[in-house]
Amino acid sequence: MPEPEPARHPGRLGRMLAVLVVVIGVLATSGWLIRPDDRPADPRTAETAAWDRLVYGPDAAAQTSPAAVSRYFAGLNAASQRHLADRYPLVVGNLNGAPAEIRYRANRVALRQAIDVERRWLKTADASAWGARNGRRKVHRYESLLSSNRHILGFDPSGDGRAIEVIGDLDTAERIEIVVPGADNGLLNFERTVGAVTAPAGMARNLYNEIRAQDPGAKVAVIAWADYQTPARIGIGALTGALADRGAVRLRAFIRALPERARASVFCHSYGTVVCGRAAQQLPAERRLSNLTVMGSPGMRTDSAAELAADRVWATRVGDDWVGELPFVEFAGFGHGADPTGPGFGARVFGAEGAHGHTGYFAEGTDSLRNMARIALGNYTSVTCSNARS
């Protein structure tokens, strides 16, 4: 393989100034993008309080670990499990440690309830023109998630909304691959008709299909994990780590609740790589990732792959990805640090021929997708490399 090109090192002052220019521009424009919704923000609050009183009593915090939740459900018969899913769907459907099938059931109940809420609200005089349009889009999205062939492991309509979808059989999977998306990925953008592969559900579906094409007998599940508040693409949140830190807490909890028999890997895109970087810096040794793979990363808030709790760290970025034009620094809380594809970071840089732009890494027929499937299957010697590192 050819030797890597020498890294360019712009002056520190120049990089700081570049970050500040971006920040000032965002602060000047991001307010134009805010569109308040005119509905209650958190439908889970009352349900969660009732659940805590019923199941945990006054000591709820000590009993909500995935292991404790798993033991609790193991002590219930099937009818009691189904009753709780039907009675507390927004809790059970998002409860790490609860059986997958019960979470699927709870989220079907929650989705039907969310559709009813939106339809009733749309009939009132309270809906603004923008809010009504948004409401109709939500109904369409919820109906799609309710399709009989889909397995929704997490659903929360609060705010911009969050969702987790499983493709494959989570209960029998020996390898679990988690796709973590970047900015602008609330419930309305969880899937797309046009540009499907740029949305979390489409990314996960394409990765699953490529894995099965390479190994039809693979016992694998791919999870579209859009279970954190993502920043707006043009907004202050995308330049700082606050949302990534909060998302990392949720991602760590999710990873720790996965079946211990299965190897877990994450495939992270754009701002999702910041979330994955923060999560992997604090994972316990017993839940170390098999692979941490990043595409189009603006940085992972660490200077070295060695600081990440993963057996192998992989990275790629194509030449026409605009992220490559960012200053890879962190200054005064802005920016996300070192370039994961840089020679000093320590990641294995893999080829992405055929991918174009910032959102093309999961497209069919690309080297990036083929290589990600090889990584997922553990076929590391088949991964095509870039810049001489493997």
C-alpha positions as CSV (number, residue, x, y, z in Angstrom):
1,M,0.0,0.0,0.0
2,P,1.2,3.6,-0.6
3,E,2.8,5.6,2.2
4,P,0.4,8.1,3.9
5,E,0.6,11.7,2.8
6,P,2.2,14.0,5.4
7,A,-0.3,15.7,7.7
8,R,-0.7,19.4,7.4
9,H,-0.4,21.3,10.6
10,P,-1.9,24.8,10.4
11,G,-0.8,27.2,13.1
12,R,-2.6,27.1,16.4
13,L,-3.7,30.7,16.3
14,G,-5.1,30.2,12.8
15,R,-7.0,27.1,13.8
16,M,-8.5,28.9,16.9
17,L,-9.5,31.8,14.7
18,A,-11.2,29.5,12.2
19,V,-13.2,27.9,15.0
20,L,-14.3,31.3,16.4
21,V,-15.4,32.5,12.9
22,V,-17.6,29.4,12.6
23,V,-19.0,29.9,16.0
24,I,-19.8,33.6,15.4
25,G,-21.5,32.7,12.1
26,V,-23.6,30.0,13.8
27,L,-24.6,32.3,16.6
28,A,-25.7,34.9,14.1
29,T,-27.9,32.5,12.1
30,S,-29.1,29.6,14.2
31,G,-31.9,31.5,15.8
32,W,-33.6,31.7,12.4
33,L,-34.0,28.0,12.4
34,I,-36.0,27.6,15.6
35,R,-39.6,26.6,15.2
36,P,-41.4,26.0,18.5
37,D,-43.9,23.3,18.6
38,D,-47.1,24.1,20.5
39,R,-47.7,20.9,22.4
40,P,-46.7,19.4,25.7
41,A,-43.1,18.3,25.6
42,D,-42.8,15.2,27.8
43,P,-45.6,12.6,27.7
44,R,-43.5,10.1,29.7
45,T,-43.3,12.1,32.9
46,A,-46.6,11.0,34.6
47,E,-46.2,7.5,33.3
48,T,-42.7,7.1,34.7
49,A,-43.7,8.4,38.1
50,A,-46.6,5.9,38.2
51,W,-44.3,3.1,37.2
52,D,-41.7,3.9,39.8
53,R,-44.4,3.9,42.5
54,L,-45.8,0.6,41.4
55,V,-42.6,-1.3,40.8
56,Y,-39.9,0.2,42.8
57,G,-41.5,2.1,45.6
58,P,-39.5,4.9,47.3
59,D,-36.1,3.4,46.3
60,A,-36.4,3.6,42.5
61,A,-32.9,4.7,41.6
62,A,-31.3,1.7,43.2
63,Q,-33.4,-0.8,41.3
64,T,-33.3,0.5,37.7
65,S,-30.0,-1.1,36.6
66,P,-30.4,-3.4,33.5
67,A,-29.6,-6.4,35.7
68,A,-32.3,-5.5,38.3
69,V,-34.8,-4.8,35.5
70,S,-34.0,-8.2,33.9
71,R,-34.5,-10.0,37.2
72,Y,-37.8,-8.2,37.8
73,F,-39.2,-9.3,34.5
74,A,-37.8,-12.8,34.9
75,G,-40.0,-13.2,38.0
76,L,-43.2,-12.3,36.1
77,N,-45.3,-14.6,34.0
78,A,-46.0,-13.8,30.4
79,A,-49.4,-12.3,31.1
80,S,-48.0,-10.0,33.7
81,Q,-45.2,-8.9,31.4
82,R,-47.7,-8.1,28.6
83,H,-50.0,-6.2,31.1
84,L,-47.1,-3.9,32.1
85,A,-46.2,-3.3,28.5
86,D,-49.8,-2.3,27.7
87,R,-50.2,-0.2,30.9
88,Y,-46.8,1.6,30.8
89,P,-45.7,1.5,27.2
90,L,-43.5,4.6,27.3
91,V,-41.6,3.2,30.3
92,V,-41.4,-0.5,29.4
93,G,-40.6,0.3,25.7
94,N,-37.5,2.2,26.7
95,L,-36.4,0.1,29.7
96,N,-32.9,-1.3,29.4
97,G,-32.9,-4.9,30.7
98,A,-36.5,-5.6,29.8
99,P,-37.0,-8.5,27.3
100,A,-36.8,-7.4,23.7
101,E,-40.2,-8.9,22.7
102,I,-41.9,-7.0,25.6
103,R,-40.2,-3.8,24.5
104,Y,-41.4,-4.3,20.9
105,R,-44.9,-4.9,22.2
106,A,-44.8,-1.8,24.4
107,N,-43.6,0.4,21.6
108,R,-46.4,-0.7,19.3
109,V,-48.8,0.3,22.0
110,A,-47.0,3.7,22.5
111,L,-47.0,4.3,18.7
112,R,-50.7,3.7,18.5
113,Q,-51.3,6.1,21.4
114,A,-49.0,8.7,19.9
115,I,-51.0,8.5,16.6
116,D,-54.3,9.0,18.5
117,V,-52.8,12.0,20.4
118,E,-51.6,13.7,17.2
119,R,-54.9,13.1,15.4
120,R,-57.0,14.5,18.3
121,W,-54.7,17.5,18.5
122,L,-54.9,18.2,14.8
123,K,-58.7,18.5,15.2
124,T,-58.3,21.3,17.7
125,A,-58.0,25.0,17.0
126,D,-54.6,25.2,18.8
127,A,-52.4,24.0,16.0
128,S,-50.4,26.6,14.2
129,A,-49.9,26.1,10.4
130,W,-46.4,24.8,11.0
131,G,-47.5,22.7,13.9
132,A,-50.3,21.1,12.0
133,R,-47.9,20.2,9.1
134,N,-45.5,18.8,11.7
135,G,-48.3,16.8,13.3
136,R,-49.3,15.2,10.0
137,R,-45.7,14.3,9.4
138,K,-45.5,12.6,12.8
139,V,-48.6,10.6,12.1
140,H,-47.1,9.4,8.9
141,R,-43.8,8.5,10.6
142,Y,-45.5,6.6,13.5
143,E,-47.6,4.6,11.1
144,S,-44.5,3.6,9.2
145,L,-42.8,2.5,12.5
146,L,-45.9,0.4,13.3
147,S,-45.4,-1.7,10.2
148,S,-45.6,-5.4,11.1
149,N,-42.1,-6.3,9.9
150,R,-40.4,-3.7,12.1
151,H,-39.0,-4.1,15.6
152,I,-38.9,-0.9,17.6
153,L,-36.8,-1.3,20.7
154,G,-37.2,2.3,21.8
155,F,-39.7,5.1,21.1
156,D,-40.1,8.5,22.8
157,P,-42.2,11.2,21.1
158,S,-41.0,13.9,23.5
159,G,-39.5,17.0,21.9
160,D,-37.9,16.0,18.5
161,G,-38.4,12.4,19.5
162,R,-36.1,9.4,19.8
163,A,-36.2,5.9,18.3
164,I,-34.3,2.6,18.3
165,E,-34.9,-0.1,15.7
166,V,-33.6,-3.6,15.5
167,I,-33.0,-5.3,12.2
168,G,-32.4,-9.0,12.6
169,D,-33.0,-11.3,15.7
170,L,-31.6,-9.6,18.8
171,D,-32.2,-12.7,21.0
172,T,-30.1,-15.1,18.9
173,A,-27.5,-12.6,17.6
174,E,-23.8,-13.4,18.2
175,R,-22.8,-10.0,16.8
176,I,-24.7,-6.8,17.5
177,E,-23.8,-3.7,15.4
178,I,-25.1,-0.3,16.5
179,V,-25.4,2.5,14.1
180,V,-25.2,5.9,15.8
181,P,-26.2,8.9,13.5
182,G,-25.2,12.5,13.6
183,A,-27.0,15.8,13.5
184,D,-30.7,16.5,12.5
185,N,-31.9,13.0,13.3
186,G,-35.1,13.3,15.4
187,L,-38.1,11.0,14.8
188,L,-39.2,12.8,11.7
189,N,-35.8,12.1,10.1
190,F,-35.4,8.6,11.5
191,E,-36.2,7.3,8.0
192,R,-36.5,9.0,4.6
193,T,-38.3,8.1,1.4
194,V,-35.8,10.2,-0.7
195,G,-32.2,9.6,0.3
196,A,-33.2,6.7,2.5
197,V,-29.5,5.7,3.1
198,T,-28.8,9.1,4.8
199,A,-31.3,8.4,7.6
200,P,-30.6,6.1,10.7
201,A,-33.0,3.4,9.6
202,G,-31.7,3.3,6.1
203,M,-28.1,3.2,7.2
204,A,-28.8,0.2,9.5
205,R,-30.8,-1.6,6.9
206,N,-28.1,-1.2,4.2
207,L,-25.4,-2.4,6.7
208,Y,-27.5,-5.4,7.6
209,N,-28.2,-6.3,4.0
210,E,-24.5,-6.1,3.1
211,I,-23.5,-8.3,6.1
212,R,-26.1,-10.9,5.0
213,A,-24.9,-10.7,1.4
214,Q,-21.3,-11.4,2.5
215,D,-22.4,-14.1,5.0
216,P,-26.0,-15.3,4.6
217,G,-25.7,-17.5,7.8
218,A,-24.4,-14.7,10.0
219,K,-26.2,-14.4,13.4
220,V,-26.2,-10.7,13.5
221,A,-28.5,-7.9,14.5
222,V,-28.0,-4.3,13.4
223,I,-29.5,-1.5,15.5
224,A,-30.4,2.0,14.4
225,W,-29.8,3.9,17.6
226,A,-31.2,7.4,17.4
227,D,-31.9,7.6,21.1
228,Y,-30.2,10.9,21.9
229,Q,-31.0,14.6,21.3
230,T,-29.1,15.4,18.2
231,P,-28.0,18.9,17.4
232,A,-29.2,21.0,14.5
233,R,-26.7,20.8,11.6
234,I,-26.3,24.5,11.7
235,G,-26.5,25.3,15.4
236,I,-24.3,25.8,18.4
237,G,-25.0,22.3,19.6
238,A,-23.0,20.8,16.7
239,L,-19.9,22.7,17.7
240,T,-19.9,21.7,21.4
241,G,-19.8,18.5,23.3
242,A,-22.8,19.1,25.6
243,L,-25.3,17.0,23.6
244,A,-22.7,14.4,22.9
245,D,-22.0,14.0,26.6
246,R,-25.7,13.5,27.4
247,G,-26.0,11.1,24.4
248,A,-23.0,9.2,25.6
249,V,-24.6,8.5,29.0
250,R,-27.6,6.9,27.1
251,L,-25.4,5.0,24.7
252,R,-23.3,3.5,27.5
253,A,-26.4,2.4,29.4
254,F,-27.7,0.8,26.2
255,I,-24.5,-1.0,25.4
256,R,-24.1,-2.3,29.0
257,A,-27.7,-3.8,28.8
258,L,-26.9,-5.8,25.6
259,P,-26.7,-9.6,26.0
260,E,-23.2,-10.4,27.3
261,R,-22.8,-13.4,24.9
262,A,-22.9,-11.1,21.9
263,R,-20.0,-9.1,20.6
264,A,-21.0,-5.4,20.3
265,S,-19.6,-2.9,17.8
266,V,-20.6,0.7,17.0
267,F,-20.7,2.4,13.6
268,C,-20.8,6.1,14.1
269,H,-21.4,8.9,11.6
270,S,-20.7,12.7,11.9
271,Y,-21.7,14.1,15.3
272,G,-22.5,10.5,16.3
273,T,-18.8,9.9,16.4
274,V,-18.5,12.5,19.1
275,V,-21.1,10.6,21.1
276,C,-19.4,7.3,20.5
277,G,-16.0,8.8,21.5
278,R,-17.3,10.1,24.7
279,A,-19.2,6.8,25.5
280,A,-16.2,4.6,24.7
281,Q,-13.9,6.6,27.0
282,Q,-16.0,5.4,30.0
283,L,-17.1,1.9,29.1
284,P,-16.2,-0.7,31.7
285,A,-13.7,-3.4,30.8
286,E,-16.4,-6.1,30.8
287,R,-18.4,-4.3,28.1
288,R,-15.5,-3.3,25.9
289,L,-16.5,-2.9,22.2
290,S,-15.1,-5.3,19.6
291,N,-15.0,-2.4,17.0
292,L,-15.5,1.3,17.0
293,T,-15.9,2.6,13.4
294,V,-16.3,6.2,12.5
295,M,-17.2,7.9,9.2
296,G,-17.1,11.6,8.5
297,S,-16.0,12.4,12.0
298,P,-15.4,16.0,13.2
299,G,-13.4,14.6,16.1
300,M,-14.1,12.3,19.0
301,R,-13.0,14.6,21.9
302,T,-9.9,12.5,22.4
303,D,-6.4,12.6,20.9
304,S,-5.8,8.9,20.7
305,A,-7.6,5.7,19.8
306,A,-5.9,4.1,22.8
307,E,-8.2,6.0,25.1
308,L,-11.3,4.3,23.7
309,A,-12.6,1.0,25.1
310,A,-12.6,-0.9,21.9
311,D,-10.4,-3.7,20.6
312,R,-10.1,-2.0,17.2
313,V,-10.8,1.6,16.1
314,W,-11.5,2.2,12.4
315,A,-12.0,5.5,10.6
316,T,-12.7,6.8,7.1
317,R,-13.4,10.1,5.3
318,V,-13.8,10.7,1.6
319,G,-12.1,13.7,-0.1
320,D,-15.4,15.6,-0.9
321,D,-16.7,15.3,2.7
322,W,-17.0,18.9,4.0
323,V,-16.0,17.7,7.5
324,G,-12.4,17.5,6.2
325,E,-12.4,21.4,5.9
326,L,-13.1,21.8,9.7
327,P,-10.3,22.8,12.0
328,F,-9.6,19.6,14.1
329,V,-9.1,21.4,17.4
330,E,-10.9,21.9,20.7
331,F,-10.8,25.4,22.1
332,A,-12.9,26.9,24.9
333,G,-15.4,24.1,24.5
334,F,-15.8,24.5,20.7
335,G,-14.6,21.9,18.2
336,H,-14.1,18.2,18.8
337,G,-10.3,17.6,18.8
338,A,-8.1,15.4,16.7
339,D,-8.9,14.0,13.3
340,P,-9.5,10.2,13.7
341,T,-8.2,9.6,10.2
342,G,-4.9,11.5,11.0
343,P,-1.7,9.5,11.3
344,G,-1.2,10.3,15.0
345,F,-4.6,9.2,16.2
346,G,-4.0,5.4,15.9
347,A,-7.1,4.3,14.1
348,R,-7.1,1.8,11.2
349,V,-8.1,3.9,8.2
350,F,-10.1,2.0,5.7
351,G,-11.1,2.6,2.1
352,A,-14.4,4.3,1.1
353,E,-14.2,4.4,-2.7
354,G,-17.5,5.1,-4.3
355,A,-18.9,7.1,-1.4
356,H,-19.5,10.7,-2.1
357,G,-20.0,13.7,0.3
358,H,-20.8,13.6,3.9
359,T,-23.7,11.3,3.8
360,G,-22.6,8.6,1.3
361,Y,-20.8,6.1,3.4
362,F,-23.7,3.6,3.7
363,A,-24.6,3.7,0.0
364,E,-24.9,0.4,-1.8
365,G,-21.8,-0.6,-3.9
366,T,-19.4,1.5,-2.0
367,D,-16.1,0.3,-0.5
368,S,-17.1,2.0,2.8
369,L,-20.2,-0.2,3.1
370,R,-18.4,-3.4,2.1
371,N,-15.6,-2.7,4.5
372,M,-18.0,-2.0,7.4
373,A,-19.7,-5.3,6.8
374,R,-16.3,-7.0,6.8
375,I,-15.5,-5.3,10.1
376,A,-18.9,-6.4,11.5
377,L,-18.2,-10.0,10.5
378,G,-14.7,-10.0,11.9
379,N,-13.1,-10.4,8.5
380,Y,-10.4,-7.9,9.2
381,T,-7.8,-9.1,6.7
382,S,-10.4,-8.5,3.9
383,V,-10.8,-4.8,4.8
384,T,-9.3,-2.6,2.2
385,C,-7.1,0.1,3.7
386,S,-6.4,3.7,3.0
387,N,-3.2,5.7,3.6
388,A,-1.2,2.5,4.4
389,R,-2.7,1.7,7.9
390,S,-4.5,-1.5,8.7
